[in-house]
């Protein structure tokens, strides 16, 4: 049977896809801006952004034009060669950040895997083969490879897959004293998200981030920032580290980097990159010209005062609407995050209802996310229209009303 004639529905998922997801009962088939339509033609407002991926909304015309243009020019060459889109994108990322060298991958997990390997390899080559300890944080999330789930440190993601990579220590987030208690001269890196996304939309404090930088300097360790979710304008700056007045040694970015097309990057300095050589690390698809061309267009649009300044204005509209909903229903204990990475924390009385609220929101025509069992997460397009925010929040209020009543 030809693929175009094969009828598929939500029920098809249960028969053909590995059961590692629990998708919603509707199947999106079309998107434009911050609106999505399902197979039955029902319209949804998208506050989920593909989990902070579609930073310019669905089918942004500039990204579509780049996809068409590059798709008719050069799709793939492999890293046996190089290509112009990869070189342009790397140059622009370097110009916009602390970085001097870039490694391209396909996902946040792949970028983080490269970052963690580089941190250990640098310590081995520059200091000692025994300088391998990685300090990470409870409730962190860094990807789904065995190394990245081990650094993430959430047993629900890492248990059951056999022995884990050794010499990884986890301490409480935003607890500088806990880091001081475990850091030593065998530490090669501290790995941290400036804003824990999956871990409840929890921003790092200024004191914490600046303290981590100082501790790394004292112990010849690298400060590795996972900006897979917080980067590319999500916080109101191109990268969230800019809020903290520090310079990291390595950062990773993915998700919004391609605006919906799979691409990731690890950024670092000449000094740290100098230990690498051909064959030490690599990837087949990383630096793909199609992905890099789209990411270059996304970067050009996001890294502008118009978009970055607009994030704060849209955040204010979200927070104001959430506060009004809370006045009506008394359901949130806190609204936290930075920019358009927002978490509405359910109070103790309603702490188990996050998934119910997500499902009720979908029924009202709104796509939201959770971050644990007690946080509703909002990561919409950075250029979402104010009218879409207002309508989406009206639908969210109706969903909460139905859950509570």
N, C-alpha and C positions, 0 to 999 in steps of 0.2 A: 504493500500500500504506500502510495506517495505520502511524504511527510506532510504536505499541505492539506491532505485530505484526512489526516489522522485526528480524530476528535480527542481533546484532552480536557480534563477538569481537575478540580482539587482532589477528587478521589483517585485520579491517576497517580498522584504523588505517592500514595500509600502502597502502590504496587511496583513502582519503578525506581524510586530514589532511596538511597541508603538512609535508614531512619535515625539521622542525627539532628534533624530539625523538627520543629512543631509549627509549621506555617499557618497563617490565618486561613480562614475558610473561603476567602475570595481570592481570585487570581487576577492581578493587575495585567492589563494588556496594552495600555497607552498612557503616556504622561506628557504633560506640557506645563512648563513652569512649576508651580507648586500644586498642581491638580493632577489626579490620577483617575483612570476609569478601569473598571473590571470587566469581566466577560459579559456581564448582564447590562453593561452601560452605566452602572452606578458610579457617581463621582465621589472622590475622596479628596480632602486637603491633606497634604503630606507634611507632617511635622517630624518625620523620622529620617528623611534625607538619605535613605539607603544605609542607615547607621553612619551619619556624618560624611557621606560620600558625595551626594549630588549637591555640592555647595553652590552651584549656579542653576539649580532646578533641573527639571527633565527637559532633554532635547533643546538645550540652549543653542540658538542659531549659530553662534560663532563656533561652538564645538562641533556642531553638525557639519558646518562648512569645512572645518579642518579635517574631520573624519573623511568626508567625501574627497577632498583634494589630495590628502596623503594616501588614501585608499586607492587612488588611481595613479599613484606615483611609485611608492616603495613600501611594502608591508613589513618585510623581515629580511635581515641579513645575517644574524648571529654575531657574537662578539669575536669571531675570527676576523671580522672587519669592524669598522666603526661607521657612524652615519651622521648626517648633518643635524637632524632633529635632536638626537641625544646630546650632541656637542653644544647646541644652542641652549637646550634646557639646563644642562649642567652649568653652563656659563652664567645663566640668569639666576639660578639658585645660589651660586657662589656670590654673585653681585649683591644679592638681597640678604645675605646672612653672614655669620662668622666664618663660614666654611671656605675651604680651598680645594677640596677634592670630593667627588660624588661617586657613589656606586648605585646603579639602578637595579631594581628587582621588580617583582610583580604584585606583591602583597605586603601588608604590614608585618606579618610573621617573617617573611623572607628578609625584609629590611632589618628587623630586630635580630634575626639569626646571624646576619652578617655583622651587625654591631657587636653582639656578644662575642662572636668568634674573634673579631678584630681586637676587642679590649683584652682578651686573654692572650692573643698572639703578640700584641704589642708589649704586654707585661713580660711575656716569656723572652722575647728578643731583646728588650731594652733593660730588663731588671733581673728576673729570675724565673726558672721554670716552675717554681713553687709559689709564685705570686699569681694565684688563680681564683681567689675568693671573690664572689660577686655578692654584693649586698643589695637586696630588693625588698619589696614591701608587701605586707598583707593586703589582700583585696586587689592586687595589681592584675593587669591583663596585658600580655605582650604577644599573643598569637597562639597557634595551635600545633606547631612543631614540638617535638619532645623537649628540646632545649628551651623554647620560649614558654611552654606551659610550666616547666620546672622553675624558671625565673619568675613567672607570674605567681606561683605559689598558692593557687587555689586548688585544694585537693579534688574538688568536683571535676576539674579539668585535667588534672595530672595523674590521679591514681588509676591503677589497673593496667598500666602500659609497660610494666617491668621496671628495672632499675633506672633511676633518674640520674642525670648528670650531677656529679658531686660538687661540693664546695660552693653551694649557694645558701645564703643565710637570709632569712626574712624577719623583719622587725615592723613595728607599727608605723603607719604613714603619719607624717607631720610630727614625729617624735624624735627630735634631734638627739636627745640623751640616749635613746635606744641605739641609734647609729653609732654614737661615740663609744658605747659599751662593746660593740662587736668589731669595729674597724681596727685594722692593724696593718703592719707592713706587708702582709701576705694578700691584702685586698687589691685586686686589679681594677675594680669598677664599682660604682654605685649606679644602679639602674632605676630610673624613676619617671613616672608620668607627671608632668606639671599639673594636670587635672586628671584624676582617676575617672575614667569614663564608665567602664563596666562595673567598677567598684563603688558606684553610687554617686557619680558626678561630684567628686570631692576635690576642690582646688588645694594645691600646696600653699602654705603660708610663705610670706616673704622671708621671715626669719629662717624657716626650714630650708628653703632653696639656697639662700645665701650661705647658710651653715654647711650644707652639703658641698658646696663649691669649696669652702675653706677646708673642710676635712679631706677632700680629694687632693687638694694642693699639699696639705701636710703629709699625706701618706703616699704620694706619687701614684694616686689612683685616678682613673678617668671618670668623668661625670657624663653618663649616657642618658639622654633624655628621649623617651618614647613620645613623639609628637604625632603618632599615627592618627589619633582622633582630635587632638587639640591644635594641630597645625593647619596651615593653609587658610588663615583668616578666621578660623572658628572662634578664637578668643577675642577678636577685635584688633589683633595684631597679626602679622603674617605667621609668626610662631609665638607660642605662649611664653617661651623663655624671655622674650623681650619685656614682659611685665616685671621681671625679677631683677633686672640690672646685673645679670651674670652672663658669662660666656661658657657654654658647654664644650665638651671635647668631641662628642658625637651626638647627632640627633637623627632620628628616623622620621620619615613622613610617608604617608600612603593615602588611603581613603580619598579625600577631596583633591589630592594632587592631580588625578586624571578626570575629576568631575563625573566619574561613573565608569571610566575606562580603566581596567586594571593596570596599575603602575605604582611603584614605590621607589624610595630613595633613602640611602644612608649618606649623611654629610659629615665630613670631618676635616682635619687640618693636614697640611703637607707633612708635618712631623709625624703624626700618628700613621698616616697612609704610607710613610716611607718604608715600613717594615714589610709591606706586601710585595709580591712578585707574581708574574704570570703563572697561573696554575694553583696558587695557594687558595683561591676562592673563585667562584664564578657562577654563571647562570646561563641558560639557553635563551630565554625570552627577555631578560632584563636589558633595558636600553633599546627595546624594539622601536623602530622609527615611527610606527603608527601610534603607539602609546605615547612616545615622547613628544610627537607633534601636538597631540591633543592636550597633553599636560602643559606644554609651553603656552598654548592659547589660554588654558584655565589660569595659569600663573599670571599671565599678562593682564587678565581681567581682574582677578582677585587682589593682586598687589597694587591697588590704586587707592588713593584717599577716598574716592567715592564709595567703593565697596567696604573698605575697612572701617571708615567712619560710620557708614550705614549700619554696621553690625550693632553698635551701641544703641542707636535709636530703636532698632527692632527689638533689642533685648529689653529696653524700657517698656515697650508696648507689651511684650510677653509677661514681664514681671508684674506690671500694673493689672493686667487681666487675671493673672493667677492670684494676686492679692484680693481682687474683688470676688473671685470664686471662693477663696478661703473665708472671706467675711460672710459669705452666704452659707457655706457648708461646714466650716471649721474642720477641715480635713488635712491640712498641711502643717507640719511643725517647722518647716524651713524651706526656703527657695534658694538654691545655691548654684555655683558654677561661675563661669566667665563667658562673656560674649553670648553667642548662640549655642553654647553647650550648657544646657540648663537642666537642673534636677529639682522636681517638686517632691519633697520628702513627706511621706504619709505619716501622720501622728500615730501614737501607740494604739489608739482605738481602731484605726483602719489600716494598720501596717501590713496586713496580709492580702490587701485587696488590689495590689498593683496590676496583676494579670486580669482581674475582673474589669478594672477600669480600661485597660488596653482593649479588651474585647468589646466592651460597651462603646468605646470611642469608635471602633471600626464599624459597629452597627449604626452609629450616627454619621458615618462618612468622614472619619478622621483617622489618620495613621500616626500613632505615637509609639514610643518604646518604653521598656522598663530598664532599670539598672539595679538588679536585685529584686527582692520581694516587696520592698517598701519605697521605691523611688520611681516616679514617672519621668522619663528622659525626653527632652525636646532638642533635636538637632536639625532644624529646618534648613532650607536654602538660605544662604547669606544675603540673597537679593529677593527674598519672598516679599510679595506685595503687602502693604499694611492692611488692605481689605481682606486678604487671605488670612492674615493673623487674626483679625477681628472675627471673621466667620468661623475659623477653626476653633477659636476659644469659646464661641457660642455653642458649638457642637460639643466641645469638651465639657462645658458646664452641664449640658443636658445629659451627657453620659454619666457624669458623677452623680447627678440627681437620681438617675435610674438605679445606679449601683447602691446608693445609700437608702433608697426607698423601696 
